[in-house]
Each structure stands twice: as C-alpha cells, then as structure tokens.
Amino acid sequence: MDFAFDARTEELRAKLLAFMDEHVHPAEAVAERQRADLDSPWLTPPIVEELKTEARRQGLWNLFLPDAEYGAGLTNLQYAPLAEITGRSPQLAPTALNCAAPDTGNMEVLAQFGDERQRKQWLEPLLAGEIRSAFAMTEPEVASSDATNIETRIERDGDEYVITGRKWYISGAMNPDCKIFIVMGKTDPEGADVRRQQSMVLVPRDTPGVEVRRAMRVYGYEDHYHGGHAEVVFDRARVPVSNLIGEEGGGFAIAQARLGPGRIHHCMRLIGMAERGIELMCRRAVGRQAFGKALAQQGQVHEWIADARVAVEQLRLLVLKTAWLMDTAGNREAHTEIQAIKIATPRTVVEILDRAVQLHGAGGVSQDFPLAELWAAARTLRLADGPDEVHQRSLARRELKRYV
C-alpha cells in the first residue's frame, strides 16, 4: 500500500486548497446573509451558484465519479484527500464542486444501473449541476436500518407503476431545484425472497400524488444548504414502467452498491470536519485566558489536542486503506474496512468536535462558530447509511466466521 499522492492528486489538492481559501471560506458568512434575505430558506443563495461556476471553470467538478465518461475519472484513493478538504466547509464546498450527497449517490446509481434514456433525462442535468435529486428509502413506521422492512408499495398497473407510501428524512427534497426522486419500495412483497422484493423507480417531483409535506429537523437544524430532510408522501403516484431502474427485485442490490462509495465519501469529509475542529480548538486555546493563563497552558487542553491529532491520523490511514482496497480489490472485498470506517470515523469525530465545543464555552454552542452544526452533522452520520450497531453486527459476524 502506497498512500503517497500522485501528480494529479497533488495538482488538484493545490487547486482545491486555494479555491477553499480564496472562495469558499469567505463565502460562508456571505451565504448566511443572503439566505436571510431570500423569500424561502430552501432557495439557494446566489453566492453558491457563483462558487459552482468558479469551481467548474477551474476543473474542480464532479470529482467523486470514477467513471471518466461522466466525472473526473479519479480513483477512490485520489479522491479521498480532496473530499477531506471539502469537509472543512461541509455546507458549501461539496455543493460548489457538485459532489454533495444525495446527488452523488444518485448519479452513481444512474451511471451504473440507468438506461440510456434515464441517463439522458436525469443524469446529464445532475452532472451539469442544473438540478438536484433525492433518494427516498427511509420510512417512519419501520426500522429502515433493515431495508427489507420497507413498506412502500410499487404496484404494476398496465404500463405504469403506482407508488404508495410515506418516507421521511429524504435529504434534499425541500430544495425546489430537487426535480427527481429515486424511490425504493416493494414490487413483490409476498412471493420473492426478502432481498428480491424491493425495486427502485424514478419519480419526478411534479408527479401527481407526490407531496413534500414538511422539513424534518436534525438536532434543531434544518440543513438548508443541502435541501433539508423532508417527509414525503406518495399517494398512488403513477410513473411509466420505463422509470424502473435496473430490474424488478434489484432494489436491495442497487442500494448496497450505492451505499459503499457513499459511506467512504462521508468518512473522508468527516476527517476534514475534525481537522477544522482541531484548528478552531488550537486558535481558541492560544487566544483565550482563564485563571491567569492561556487555555493553551492547561494540561487538560494539551491532552485534548494531542488525542485529537492521534485519532485523526489513525482514521485517515484507515480511510486511505479502505479507498485503496476498493480500487484494487473491489467494494465487496473492502466490505470489512468500509464497515470499520463507518463505525470509527463519526464516533471519533463527534468526540473531537465535542471537546472543541467545550473549549469554546458558550461560543461553541452558538451560531458564531461552526462547531455546533459540525457536531450535529457528525452525530447524525452515526445513523445515516446504517447505524453503528448494524455495522458492528455485520463486522463481528465476519470475524466470527473464521473460527466456526
């Protein structure tokens, strides 16, 4: 394993770091001011579109897609340090580079499983950053960490599918630019094997019977930049049978294929969030005094900063190893490592950010620093893409198999 950056990665890292310093970080306060003046909190601040234009001009666009036909053609190992950099400003940077979830996962699904018409109609405008999308799987009435529980029905009626169900925490759906949903539901809830009952269909937002009902909050935040997390009701919404992605019964397998890259992307960005937390912690420590000396002279603060640095270096190596395995052996062979980073990364980053909040006192929980929002985002990722316990269960089973 060689984790040294190659020439292309070095070039993109340099460009991206400059882009963050010159454009993204200065835009954070501007975006907040602009949002306050918009007619709806779900509209995109004009500065975000300016960032997207500049990122595209600089070639910092669709970096996440390994398929050179659609994206930058980077490997996971090449993309990892770039995603980490965007994690320092998770509200703006991924969107500016057209590398924000859930669009990334949806574009991967369409590129890998969509047909020519579906890619033309939906993938191309997503790649161009002209529209946004949502992935509708999670439901309020069942434990959605087990995808076989999904109750939404997708019933064939002639040349159409009829979709009936209630979803929630559907990321991106509050944004009016969200024009398409990938909906997971059951096409054969009785006859098929439990993992062959589900299918995925494309449902345009303006389809009769689709109601974006309300925004769901996450630790009090509404995540305006990523289009919120909505409750969406499908009341006998009808779409053509040609909107099926892949084959009937293939939804579970597509979901698993989608989650592998998504999980590692989250972990890459989380490391960037931790790095920003460490930076803010250090700046606060040298700039504040308590009880007659700088916080940086307090032994407890030394421990927090040292432990944070050690933890981030360990996580980065594990994420890079996972990226390398995905590139060289495939997602299936990297399954153990993917689960390991999903367990370890958000848990550790939450702890680092929590200490950064503690060091900032009241400021740490205020809107004057990004720490509270970063903490909420990191804590939420212990649930997103499957809770810790699901990954621990699967990982432990793999370990135990060697001894049975």
N, C-alpha and C positions, 0 to 999 in steps of 0.2 A: 504494500500500500504506500503510495507516494502522494501526499497531500499538498505538495508544493504547487503554487498557482502557475498555470501555463501562461504563455504570452498573451493569449486572447483574454483570459480571465484578468490578468494584471491590467490590460488596457481598459477593459470595461469597469473594473474596480476604480481605477483612477478617474474615469469619466463620471462614474456614479457618485463617488465621494464629492467631487467638485459640484455636481448637479445638486446634491443634498445641501451643501454649504451655501451655494450661490442662489438656489431657487426654493428648495423645499422648506428648509428650516425658517427662512424669512417669511414664507407664505403661511405658516401656521397661525400667526396672530391675524394676518390679513383675512384668512378664510373664516375665522371666528367672527370678525367684524362684519364681513359680507353676509354671512349666514343670518345674522341678527336683522338684516335689512330685507331679507327675502320674504316673499308672500307665504311660502311654506318652508318649514325646516327641512323638508325632504328634497328640495331643489338643490342642484349642485352650484356652489359658489363659483363665480366667474374665474377666480384665480386657479381653480382646479383644471378648468379647460385650458388655461394658459400653460399650466405645468405639463399637461398632456401634449400640447403642441410642441413645447420645447423638448420634451423627452423623445418624442418621435423624431424631431429634427436631428437630435444627437445620436440616434440609433439605439436609444435605451427603451426598447418597445418589445412587448411580448417575449421577454427574456425567459419566461418559465417553460415555454413549449420546446421540447427536444426535437420535434419534427421540423426540419429546416424549411419544409414547404409552407408551413404556417407561422413558425416562430423564429427565434434566433438560432435554433439548432444546437443549443448548449446541452452538455450532459448535466446530470444532477450535481456532480462534483464541481462543475464550473459555475452552476447557478447558485450553489449554497452560499458562498461568501457575498454574492450580490443580494440575495434575499435577506441575509443578515443585515446588510447596510440599510435596506428599506425598513427593517423592523425598528429602526431608531425613530421613525416617524410613521407608525402604522396606519394612522388615519389618512395621510396624504400620499406618501411615497408609492405604495403598491398600486393605488388608483392611477397616479400620474404615469406609471410605467405600463398600465394595462395588465398588471399582474396581481389584481386583487381577487380574493375569494368573494362570492362563489363562482365568479365568471371563469376563473382559471380551471376549476374542475369541470365546469360545463363545457368549456371549449375543448378540453381533453376528451370528454365523452363524445362530443360531436365529431372531433377529428378521428377518433379511433373506431367509433361504432355508428356514426351517422351515415346516411346515404348521400349521394351527390346532391340531390335536391335540398335536403336538410342542411348540408354544409353551405350551399349557396345562399339559402334564405336566412339562416341564423348564425352560422359560424363566421361567415365573412364580415357581417356588420359588428359582431363581437370582437373579432380580431382588429377591426378598424377603430374600435372604441366608440362606435356610433350609438350603441345600445348597451343596456345591462341585462342581467338574467338572474334567475333564482332557481334553487334546487329544492323541490318540495317533497320531503320524506318524513320528517318528524311529526308525530301526532300527539295531541294532549291526552288521549284516552288510553294509550297503551305505552308500555316500556319500549320506546323506539331504539334503545341500545341493542335490542334484538330485532333486527329488520324483518324477521319472519312474522312479527306481531302486527305489521302494518294492516290496517283495516280498510283503507280507501279502496273502493271498487272501480275497476276499469272493465266495463262490460261491452261486448261486441253487439252492435245493432246494425246489421247490414254492412254498409261501407263506412260506418262510424264507430268510434268508441265513446261510451258515455261514462264520465268520471264523476263519482260521488264520494265526498269525504271532507274531513276537516283537518287542516295542517296548522302547525304553529312553529314559531321561531324559524320562519322561512327567510333567510338572510337576503337582503337586497330588495325585497318585494315592495317596500314603501317608496322607493325611488321611482318617480314617474318615467324615468328612462328604462326601467325594467320592462321589457316587452315580451319576454318568453319565460315560461316555467318548464323545467323538466320535472315531471310528476311521477312518483313511484307509487304504484298500487297493485292490487291483486287482480289478475285476469283469470286465474283458475284456483280459487280458494278451497276447492273440495278435492279435485281429482289428482292434482300433481303433488310431487314431493314438496316438502315445506320450503325448499330453496329454489323451486321452479314455479312457484305460484305468482311471483311478482314480475311486473313489466314496467317499462318506462315509456312515457309518451310526452311529446311536445305539446304544450297548451299555451297558445298566445294569450297575453294578459287581457285583451279585449274580447275574449270568447264569452258569449252569454252564459251565465251561470257561475262565472268566476267572480268572487267578491274578496277583495283585500280588506279585511274587516277592521283591524287595529294594529298598532305597533306594540310589540312586547318589549318591556324594559329589561335590561341586564344590569343588575346591581344599581338600579336607578338611572342608568344611561340608556339612550335610545339609538346610539350609533348612527348618527345622521350621515356621516361620510360614506358608509358602506350600504346605505339604503335601508337601515333598520332591520328588525327581525319581526316579521308580520304573522298574524293569524290570518289564514286564507281558507275560505270555504269554496268547495267545488260542488255546486248544486245541479247535478245532471248536465254538466258541461259537455258539449259534443265537439269532437275533433275528427278529422278524417283518419281512417285506418293507416294511411300513409305516414301519419305522425308518430307511429311506433318507432322507437329506437331499437335497432337490432331485431331480435325475435321475441315472440311471446314466451314468457318464462325466463327471459335472460336478465331481468332487472336486478336480481341479487348479485349475479356475477359482475354486471356493469358497476354496481355500487361499490363492490370490493375493489375493482380496478380503479375507480375514481378516488377512493379514499387513500390508497397508498401514497401517491405523489402529494395529495393534499395534506396528509399528516406531516410529511417531511418539510413541506413548504412552511407550515405553521411553526414547526420547531426551529427552522432557520431564522424566521422573523423573530421568534421569541428570544433567541440569543442576542439579536440586535436590541430588543427591548431591555434585556438585562444589562447590556453594555451602556445604554443610556441611563439606566438606573444607577449604575456604578459611577458614571461621570457626575451625575447630579449629587450623589452621595458625597463624592470627594470634594466637589465645589462647595457644598454646604459645610462640610467638615472644616475646611480651611478658612471659610469666610464668617463663621459664627463662633461666638464665645459664650461660655456658660460656667458659672462658678470660678471666674477669674482666669480661665484659659480657653484656648480654641478647642472646639469639639475634636479636631484632629489630634489633639494631645490626650484624649481619653482612651484608655486601654480597650474598653468595650467597642469603641468605634474602629480601632485597629483590627480587632477580631472580625467585625462585620465585613470590612473592606477586603481583608485577606481571604476570608472564607468565600466571599463572592467571586473574587478573581480565580481562585482554585476551581470553584464549581463551574464557572463559565468555560474555563479551558477544558475541563473534563467533558462537558456537554458538547462543546464544539468538535472535539475529536470523535465522539460517538456519532454525532450527526454526519460528519465527513465520512466516517467508515460506512455508515448506512447508505449515504449517497453513492459511494464507490461501489458497494455491493449491488445496489440497484442498477448501476451502469454496467457492471461486469458479469453479474450472475442473474439479474432479473429481480422483479419485485417479489416473486414467490420465495426465492432463496434468501431475500433480505427481510423476510417476514418477522423473524425474531428481533432483529435490530430496529425495524420500524416500530414494533410494539414497545421496545425498550425506550426509544427516544420519546415516544408519546407518553409514557409513564413518567420518565425522569425530567423531561425539559420543562413542561408547565409547572410541575410541583416545585422544582428548584427555583425557577424564575419568580414565582409567586413569593417565595421566601426572600429572595434578594430585594424585590420591589417593596415588600413589607418592611424590611429594615430601612430602605431608603425613605419610605413614608415616615417611619419612626424618627429618623434623624432630622426630618424637616418639621416635625411637630405639627402644629395646626396647618401650616402651609402644605404639608404632604397630603392632606385630605381635601384641599381646596382646589378651585379651578385655576389658580395662579401657577400651578405646576402640573405637568402631565402625569404625575405618579399615580394618582388615584384611578385615572382612566386606564393607564397601563396595567395596574394591578387587576382591575375588573376584567380587562381583556384576557390577561394571562390566566386568571382563575376560571374564566368561562371555558378556556381550552382544556381544562381537566374534564369537561363534559362533551365538548364538540368532537365530532368524529369518533365517538365512543368514549364512555367514561373510563377512568383509570382501572376500575375493578374488572371490566371486560377484558382489557388488555393483560392485566395481571393473571386472570384466569386462563387465557389462551397461552400466554407465555409459560406459565407453570406447567400446563399440560404438555407442552413441547419438551420441557426439561425432563418431566417425569417419564415420558415415553422411552427415554434412553435406559431406564432402569427397570422396566416392566418386561 
